[in-house]
């Protein structure tokens, strides 16, 4: 599926999104998008036919906070059941961190900033 550049005001938050970011972590997301805007090119928002966000609700909120006016969006035409399944699966973190590798091969200051 290909993304298309879309006005952020056309996209609606999903009130059934089960995940949120608050306070300091939200501010870090805003900063991350400001510092590395190319990131959104490879992780576009996912919306349904009603332009309601299925994936990327917190990024949408952060982009609006950062003053963005548009972003890439992938629009899907899925059943209600498939949309709900995607919302949960998109927000599940799989895998574990390799803490030894992080401690020995990554810069601690950069990790804190990111």
Secondary structure, DSSP 4 states (H G I P E B T S, - for coil): ---EEEEGGG-B--TT------HHHHHHHHHHHHH-TTHHHHS-EEE-TT-BEEE-HHHHHHHHHTT--EEEEEE----HHHHHHHHHHHTPPPS---HHHHHHHS-HHHHHH-
